[in-house]
Every structure is written in C-alpha cells, then in structure tokens.
Amino acid sequence: MELDLDESSLAIGRIERALSRIEKALTERATRPAPEPASSESNPDDQTALKAEVTAVIGELDRLIAEAKNG
C-alpha cells in the first residue's frame, strides 16, 4: 500500500500536532513547582499521555519511512 500525497500530508500534520502537544507538556512540566518528597515523581497520567504521544509520532514516522522505501 503506497501513501499518496494527501495521505502523506495528513500523516505529517498528525506528527506536527503530536510534537506540539509533546512540547507543550514538557514545557508545562518544566514550569511546575517541584513535587513534594512524599508524592510521586510526576503525575502518572501525564507520563502515560506523553508516552502515547511519542508512540504515535514514532508510528507515523515508521509508516512514512516504510512507504518511502517501498514507493
């Protein structure tokens, strides 16, 4: 299955939006006050969401790379 130009553009748009969300989350994390010693290192939900975003970006990039090699 080859990606056409429209599908490639949509994939790139998804990557850009995900990277923007990752950047925003990391910026917010950097500006938060340090957590108290008794609390966890950071919010597990934040980490799960950030990992999901990174996984999505990697998946899109892998798909684009595979299609570029095959097409």
C-alpha positions as MATLAB code, in Angstrom:
seq = 'MELDLDESSLAIGRIERALSRIEKALTERATRPAPEPASSESNPDDQTALKAEVTAVIGELDRLIAEAKNG';
ca = [
       0.000    0.000    0.000;
       1.501    3.310   -1.059;
       0.762    6.582    0.625;
      -0.391    9.234   -1.781;
       0.475   12.879   -1.346;
      -2.727   13.669    0.574;
      -2.191   10.780    2.999;
       1.426   11.827    3.483;
       0.371   15.399    4.180;
      -2.195   14.203    6.717;
       0.415   11.992    8.406;
       2.844   14.904    8.595;
       0.088   17.078   10.068;
      -0.601   14.435   12.732;
       3.102   14.286   13.547;
       3.325   18.079   13.817;
       0.294   18.252   16.121;
       1.600   15.428   18.313;
       5.031   17.045   18.559;
       3.360   20.318   19.501;
       1.424   18.566   22.279;
       4.626   16.897   23.489;
       6.447   20.239   23.512;
       3.582   21.857   25.440;
       3.501   19.036   28.009;
       7.252   19.196   28.534;
       7.143   22.986   28.886;
       4.330   22.745   31.426;
       6.219   20.058   33.326;
       9.356   22.206   33.418;
       7.481   25.212   34.812;
       5.637   23.319   37.564;
       6.925   23.629   41.104;
       9.000   20.668   42.291;
       6.875   17.839   43.735;
       6.945   17.175   47.444;
       9.203   14.289   48.505;
       6.228   12.197   49.667;
       4.474   12.491   46.298;
       5.290   10.566   43.156;
       7.890   11.952   40.762;
       5.219   13.207   38.366;
       1.595   12.542   37.519;
       1.351    9.005   36.065;
      -1.481   10.143   33.776;
       0.786   12.855   32.350;
       3.535   10.325   31.716;
       1.112    7.864   30.112;
      -0.266   10.572   27.824;
       3.227   11.739   26.904;
       4.328    8.170   26.128;
       1.236    7.707   23.957;
       2.061   10.867   22.001;
       5.657    9.741   21.468;
       4.466    6.291   20.370;
       2.044    7.885   17.901;
       4.797   10.053   16.403;
       7.133    7.085   16.062;
       4.363    5.044   14.430;
       3.619    7.760   11.888;
       7.312    8.219   11.105;
       7.811    4.462   10.726;
       4.857    4.301    8.346;
       6.164    7.200    6.250;
       9.680    5.731    6.131;
       8.396    2.292    5.135;
       6.274    3.772    2.368;
       9.188    5.888    1.134;
      11.363    2.785    0.907;
       8.647    0.805   -0.888;
       7.424    3.532   -3.182;
];
